[in-house]
Amino acid sequence: MCRVDVAEGSGLGALLAAAAATSTPAGCVSGFATEAAGGGTAIAALDGVAANSDYQWKVRVDGGAASAASAEPIGFGDLVFLQYGAVVADPGPAPQVDVPPLDAPAPSTNSQSAPSAPSAGTAVLARVSVVGKARWSDGTLAVTLGCPRGLGEAGCSGLLTARFRSHPGGKLRLGGSASYRLAAGTQGTVELTANRALRKRLAGGGRVGLRLLAVTRGETGEAWVTRAKRFVRG
């Protein structure tokens, strides 16, 4: 999970080009190729993994349906998911790829003991937990995450985002994001600097609902997603 800055309304090609040039953490995209398809843009290859007759890349923009080609303009705060998967009933072996670790910055926070170790025989996933309440103070949103035991030196690293609605029934908007890195078996408080939109919403007072999304990257490139709802008061 990476943050990429592009002009609002950009297409998929511009997003990938920006990700290859600069992203947070760095190294999100090392190379890519696109092609026109179905009235939009399709990914022919990404980070050395090419589409073929058995497997292809799919794109999902901000919770929409996954598709092989996208003409969807990318708005401010949109989440764009790219997935490589089989498109036939009996595909051949998927390409084997070495995914280098991303350089995520250390979180700002106090480390404590995290949840207890998983029981014997349970697969350990690099999926963090959202612990306790979210806290709001002087333009900063503080969220405590817990990283499971049993993950070795890799621990948990990824990106935490907070989204909110400006009014009931409105579209979810980005309120802030921050990278995190936690040692296995610890908890840490990640601090997100609220953007102007969230600060304005909280300045109106009352209780504001937040949708928290923590995406943790595994050592082999998997993305484990944790979703949580929390409330803060302005």
N, C-alpha and C positions, 0 to 999 in steps of 0.2 A: 504494500500500500504506500503510494507516494503522493506528495503534493506537487502539482504542476500549475504554473501561472500562465494563462493564455487570455486573450481578449474574449469577452463574453460574446457568444454566438459563433465561436470558432467551430470548425469541423474536426472530424477524427484525425485527419492527416496533420493538421496544425497542432493538435494536442500531442501526437506522437513525436513530432519534430521538436516541440518544446521540451518534452520529457527526455529526449535524447541529448538535448543541449544542456539542460539544467533541471534538476528536480530535488526535492527534499524528502527522504535522504537521497544522496547522489547515486547514480548508477541504476536508476529504475529501468531505463531503456538503453540498450547498447547498440541496437540496430533494428531497422524495420523496413518493410516494403508494403505498399498498398496498391490496390487496383480498383477501377470503377466496376461496380456490380449492382444490379437491381435498383438503379437510381440513386445509389449512395456510394460509400467507400468501404471496401472490404480489406481485411488484413491478409496479405499474402505470406508474410513472414514476420516474426517478432523475436528478437533476442536469439537468433539462430534457429528458430523452430518454424519450419515452413508448413503451410497448408498443403494437403494432398487429397487424393480421391477418398481416403478413409477418414481423415481428420481435418478439421478446419477451426479457425478462430471465430468466436462469436463476441458480439459487443452488446453491453447493456448500459444504457445511460439513465442514471438517477432513478433506478427502480423500475424502469420500463422492461418490456419483453426483450429477451436475448434474440439477436438476429445476426446473420452472416454479413450483412452490409448495413451501414448506418448513414443516414442523411440528417440525423438529429443534431441541431445546433446545441452546443454545450454552454449552459448558463452558469452564472456565478454560484459557486458552491456545489455544483453537480458532482456526483460520484459516478465514475465510469469504470465498469468492470469488464475485463477481457478474459475470456475463457477458451482454452484449447481442448477440444473433445471430439469423440468419434461421431460420425454422421451416417454410418452404415451399421447394419445389424451384427456383422462379424468382421470387425476391423483387424488389420494386421497389427503388429507390435507398435506401440507409440514410440516416438523418438526419445532416446535417453539424453538428458541434458544436465550439465553441471551448472547449478544456479549459484553464483557467488553471493555471499552475504552482503546486505546493504549496510552502509555506514550510518546507523541511526545514532543521534546524540543521546547522551545519558539524560534521564529524567531529572527534573528539579524536585527533589523530595526526600522525605525521611523514609528509610527502609525499616520494615518490621517483619515479624514472622508472618508467613502467609498460611493459607489453608493447609490442612494436614495432607500427608502423602496419600496417593491413590492406593487402593488395595492391590494385592499381588495379582498379576495376570491382567491388569487393566492397562490398555494402551494409553499413553500420556500424550495429550494433544497440547500444542502451544496456544491454548485458548485462555485468555485472561478473564478474570471476573471483575465486575464493578462492585466495590465494597462500600457500604454505607451511603450517606447522602452526599449530593453535590453541594459545594459551598461557594458562595459568591461574595467577593469583597474587592472594592476599588478597581473594578474593571477586569478582574481575574476570576476565572471559574476553576475551582480545584476539584479534581475527581480522583479517588483512590482506586487503584487497580491491584489485583493480586495475580501473581504468576504461579502456576502449579509446581510442585516438587517433581523431581525425576527428569528434568530436562537438561541436566548437565550444564556445561559452560555457556551453551547457547542462550538459555533463559527465554525471555519473551521480548520481542521488539516489534514495533509497528507504529501505527498512526491512530490517534484518538480524535474524533470529530464530534462536535455538539451542534445539533440543529434544533430549530424552534419554528413556531408559526407566529406571524405578526398579528393574526386575528383568527378566531375560530373558523375552521374550514379552509383556511388559507394554505398555500403551498409551503412545505418545509423549506426553511432558509438556513444557510450556514451561519453559525454563530461564532465559530472558532475551531482551530485544530492545533494539535501538538504531537510531536513524535515522543515515543517512550522506549525505554530499555530497562528491563527488570531482571534481576538474577532469579534463578529458579528458587521457589520456596520463599519469596519475599513479597511484600506489599510496598507500593510507593504512590505518592500523590503527584499526579500530573497536572500542571498548571497551564490552562489555555487562556490566552489573551483574547478577550471578547472583541469582536469587530464592532463597527459603528452601528450596524443594524440591531445587534443584540443589546448593546448598551442603551440604545434609544428605546427599545421595548421594555427593558427593565427600569428605565427612568420613569416610565408611566406608573410604576408601582404594581402591586398585586403579585399573584403567584404565576410563574411562567413555566410551562412544561418543556422539558428538554428530551430530545431523542439522542442518546449517546451511541456511537458506533466505534468499537475498537477492532481494528483489523491487524492481526498478528501474523507475521510471515514465518513459516517453518523453514528449516535448514535446506529442504529440497524444493522450496518454492511454493508450497501450499499456503493458502490464506485462510486463517481461522477467524471467523467473525463473531463478535460478541455484541449483542444489542441490549440496551437497558433504557428505562424511562426514569427520569428524576425531575424534581421540581426545585426551583429557587425563587426567592422573593426579591423584588427590586427595592 
